[in-house]
């Protein structure tokens, strides 16, 4: 009887497959909603789109440039937006960005994380 129980347990364990995720699958829904919130902030109350474009430098550096440099230098984008870190992308434009720190400093941590997620998703 004992052997029968172990055999059934063994068969049950073997039949249970661990689900694997394909790296080509879409991001989890939670991450997608964070990116969507980040886009909403970027284009709306954050007023970021007034100075930053996706692929080209306008008043400020492009989104792709910001994300690339912050990832390469292991920079903390959220600390920068809180006005707690020095600029690492385009220090010459720091004075212009300072006028927007009143907006970003008033954002919640969740909003800043969403904004960061949006920038890194691009």
C-alpha positions in Angstrom: 0.0 0.0 0.0 2.8 2.4 0.9 4.5 1.7 -2.4 1.2 2.4 -4.2 0.9 5.8 -2.5 4.5 6.7 -3.4 3.9 5.7 -7.0 0.8 7.9 -7.3 2.6 10.8 -5.7 5.6 10.3 -7.9 3.4 10.2 -11.1 1.5 13.3 -9.9 4.8 15.3 -9.4 6.1 14.2 -12.8 2.9 15.2 -14.6 3.0 18.7 -13.1 5.0 20.9 -15.4 6.5 24.1 -14.4 5.3 26.8 -16.8 8.0 28.7 -18.5 7.7 32.1 -19.9 8.9 32.9 -23.3 11.1 36.1 -23.4 9.2 37.1 -26.5 5.9 37.2 -24.6 4.4 40.6 -23.8 5.2 42.2 -20.4 3.0 41.3 -17.5 -0.2 43.3 -17.2 1.1 45.1 -14.1 4.2 46.3 -15.9 2.1 47.4 -18.9 -0.2 49.5 -16.7 2.9 51.1 -15.1 4.2 52.0 -18.5 0.8 53.3 -19.5 0.7 55.5 -16.4 4.2 56.7 -17.2 3.1 57.7 -20.7 0.1 59.5 -19.4 2.3 61.5 -16.9 5.0 62.1 -19.6 2.4 63.6 -22.0 0.2 65.2 -19.4 0.8 66.6 -16.0 4.6 66.0 -16.1 4.9 68.3 -19.1 7.9 66.2 -20.2 6.8 66.0 -23.9 7.3 69.8 -24.2 11.1 69.3 -24.1 11.7 65.6 -24.8 11.0 63.7 -28.0 11.5 60.0 -28.6 14.4 60.0 -31.0 15.7 63.5 -31.3 17.1 66.2 -29.1 14.9 69.3 -28.9 15.1 71.5 -25.8 16.1 68.4 -23.8 17.7 65.1 -24.8 15.7 62.4 -26.5 14.0 59.7 -24.4 16.2 57.0 -26.0 19.3 58.9 -25.1 18.2 59.5 -21.5 17.3 55.8 -21.0 20.5 54.6 -22.7 22.8 56.8 -20.6 21.1 56.1 -17.3 21.3 52.4 -17.9 24.9 52.5 -19.1 26.0 54.6 -16.1 23.7 52.8 -13.6 22.2 56.2 -12.8 19.2 56.8 -10.7 16.6 58.6 -12.8 14.1 58.9 -9.9 16.6 60.6 -7.7 17.4 63.0 -10.5 13.6 63.8 -10.9 13.4 64.3 -7.1 16.2 66.9 -7.5 18.4 64.6 -5.3 21.0 63.7 -8.0 23.2 65.5 -10.5 22.4 65.4 -14.2 24.4 62.8 -16.2 22.8 63.1 -19.7 23.1 66.8 -20.7 24.4 69.0 -17.8 24.3 72.1 -20.1 20.5 71.9 -20.0 20.2 71.4 -16.3 19.2 75.0 -15.7 16.2 74.6 -18.1 15.2 71.4 -16.3 15.3 73.0 -12.9 12.1 74.9 -13.7 10.3 71.5 -13.9 11.6 70.0 -10.7 8.6 71.6 -8.9 6.4 69.3 -11.0 8.5 66.1 -10.5 9.2 66.7 -6.8 5.4 66.8 -6.2 4.9 63.4 -7.9 4.4 60.3 -5.8 6.9 57.5 -5.8 4.5 55.4 -7.8 4.2 58.1 -10.4 8.0 58.5 -10.6 8.4 54.8 -11.0 5.8 54.7 -13.7 7.6 57.6 -15.5 10.9 55.7 -15.3 9.2 52.5 -16.6 7.9 54.4 -19.5 11.3 55.9 -20.4 13.0 52.5 -20.1 10.3 50.8 -22.2 11.0 53.1 -25.1 
